[in-house]
Amino acid sequence: MILGEHDVYQPDLVVLREAPATTERDVGIPLLAIEVLSPTSRRRDREVKTAALLAAGVAEVWLVDPDEHVVERCSRVGVRTAKG
């Protein structure tokens, strides 16, 4: 996802609003972005990436923490947590 000249993000998984043209690299703003947290990217994904994606218009960002067995559903109205 290209959000600005120096702001390019690549979530682990996205759900697109519509299929992109086969000739386009820009897929637009997805409906849902999913990040699987790792020890090296955990803080950046949670603080920087999530805020940028929501500000760009992504409806929800899911943060999947495989170590804690938790999924955080982040939206502009708040965060909901599900523990598995």
C-alpha positions in Angstrom: 0.0 0.0 0.0 1.4 3.3 -1.1 0.3 6.0 1.4 2.8 8.7 0.5 6.1 9.3 -1.2 8.0 7.6 1.7 5.2 5.7 3.3 4.8 2.2 1.8 3.3 -0.6 3.9 2.9 -4.3 3.1 0.5 -6.0 5.5 0.8 -9.7 5.9 -2.7 -10.2 4.5 -5.3 -7.8 3.0 -8.9 -8.1 2.0 -9.5 -5.7 -0.9 -12.7 -3.8 -1.5 -12.6 -4.8 -5.2 -10.3 -6.7 -7.6 -7.5 -4.4 -8.9 -6.8 -4.1 -12.6 -4.2 -6.6 -13.7 -1.9 -3.8 -14.9 -2.0 -1.8 -11.6 0.5 -2.2 -8.8 -1.6 0.0 -6.5 -4.5 -2.0 -5.0 -6.1 0.9 -3.3 -7.1 1.0 0.3 -8.1 -2.4 1.6 -11.2 -3.2 3.7 -9.1 -5.2 6.2 -5.3 -5.5 6.9 -3.9 -8.3 9.0 -0.5 -8.2 10.7 1.1 -11.2 12.4 3.2 -9.7 15.2 6.8 -10.8 15.6 9.4 -9.8 18.2 11.3 -7.6 15.8 8.2 -5.7 14.4 5.7 -5.9 17.2 6.1 -2.3 18.4 6.2 -0.7 14.9 3.2 -2.8 13.7 1.1 -1.9 16.8 2.0 1.8 17.0 3.1 3.2 13.6 1.6 0.9 11.0 -1.8 0.5 12.6 -2.3 4.2 13.0 -1.1 4.9 9.4 -3.4 2.2 7.9 -6.5 3.4 9.9 -5.8 7.1 9.0 -5.6 6.1 5.3 -9.1 4.6 5.4 -8.6 0.9 6.2 -11.8 -0.2 8.1 -10.0 -2.6 10.4 -6.5 -3.7 11.2 -6.1 -7.1 12.9 -3.0 -7.7 15.0 -2.4 -11.4 15.4 -0.1 -12.3 18.3 0.8 -16.0 17.9 2.8 -16.1 21.2 -0.1 -14.8 23.3 -2.9 -16.4 21.2 -4.6 -13.0 20.9 -6.2 -11.1 18.0 -6.7 -7.4 18.4 -9.3 -5.8 16.1 -8.4 -2.2 15.7 -10.7 0.3 14.1 -11.2 4.1 14.3 -13.6 3.6 17.2 -11.4 1.4 19.3 -9.8 -2.0 19.9 -11.5 -5.3 20.6 -9.4 -8.2 21.8 -10.2 -11.9 21.3 -8.1 -14.6 23.1 -8.0 -18.1 21.8 
